[in-house]
């Protein structure tokens, strides 16, 4: 019985250390990694204020701005994007999302020199 108790405590300690390690890594490197990946994929200017990890499998990205390809003005902005990862993605080695929540998204569409703004209000 003592062995089982120690194994459970050891398992809980490993989970806590894993959470702390992932949180620290995302807090230090997440912003630059996300900006670099999005710039490469979209071939546009991408700016992010902050990226943070939340228990159990959630990433929160704050202050997202993607620039228009030609004018350099904001094309897409969001106050916050929350992505909830699937637990399967850890074991499959793939990025599988359960949900994505956009907080105050704004998309700006330009046509022949005019500007029309589309806001998605909840």
N, C-alpha and C positions, 0 to 999 in steps of 0.2 A: 504494500500500500504506500509506503514511503517513496519507493522508486517511482510509482505512478505520479505521485504528488510532485516530485522533483522534475520529472519529465514535463509535466504540465507547466510548471513555473519556468523551466528552460524554454519551452515552446513560446510562452507568452513574452518572455524577455527577447527572444529572437524576433518576434513580430514587432515589438516596440522598437528595437534597433533598426529593423528594416524600414519601418515607417519614418523614423528620424533620419536615416540615411537618404531615403528617396526624397524626403522634404528638403533636406539641405542641398542635395544635388539640383533639384528643380529650382529652388530659390536662387542658387548661385549661377547656374548655367542655362536654365529654362528659357529666359528672355532672349538671349543671344541665339540659342539653338532654334527657337521658334521663328524668330525674325529671319534668320539665314535660310531656313527650310522654305518659308513662304516666299521670300524674295526669289529663290531659285525656281520654285514651282510656278509662280505667277508672273515673273519677270517684271515686277512693279516694286515701287518703294513701299516697304512695310515697317510700321512702327508700333511697338508694344510697350506699355508702361511697366507691367508686372505680370509674372507667371507664378502661380503657387499651386501646391499639391494639397489636397484635403482628403482625409480618411473617409472611406476606405479606398476608393479608386476614382478620384475626381480631380480634374485640372481646372483651374480658374485663371483666365487670361483677362487682364484689365487694360482698358485704354487702347483698343486696337484701331489702327488707321491704315488703310491701303490706298495708295495714291493712284490717280488716273494715269494711264500709260503715257499720254501726250502732254496734257496740261500740267501734271504734277499736283493738281488740286486733289483733295480727298474724294475718292470714289466710293469707299465703304468705311464706315466708322461704327464702332459698338463700344458702349461703356464697359460691357463685360460679356465674356463668353464662358459658359461652364460646360465642360465635356465630361460625361460620366462613362468610364471605361467598363467593358465587360470583363468579368473574372476569367472568362475563357481565353481572352487575349493574352494573358500571362502564359498560359500553357501552350497555346497555339503559335506563339511568336508573331502574331499579327495584331494590328491595331483595330479593335472592334469596339465601336461606341454604342452604348445603350441609349444615350440621349445627348442632345446638344441644345443648350438654352442661350438665346441671344437677348441681352438686356439693352434696350434703347438702340436698336440698329438703325442706321441711316445709309441709304444708297442714293448716290447722286448720278443722274443720267444726263449727259450732254448730247444735244443733237443740233448740228449745224450752227454752232456758236451760241445756242441758247442753253439755259440750264433749268432742268426740272428736278425737283427734290421729292423723293418718296420716303416717307417715314412710316415705320411699322410700330404703331402704338398699341400696347395691350389693352 
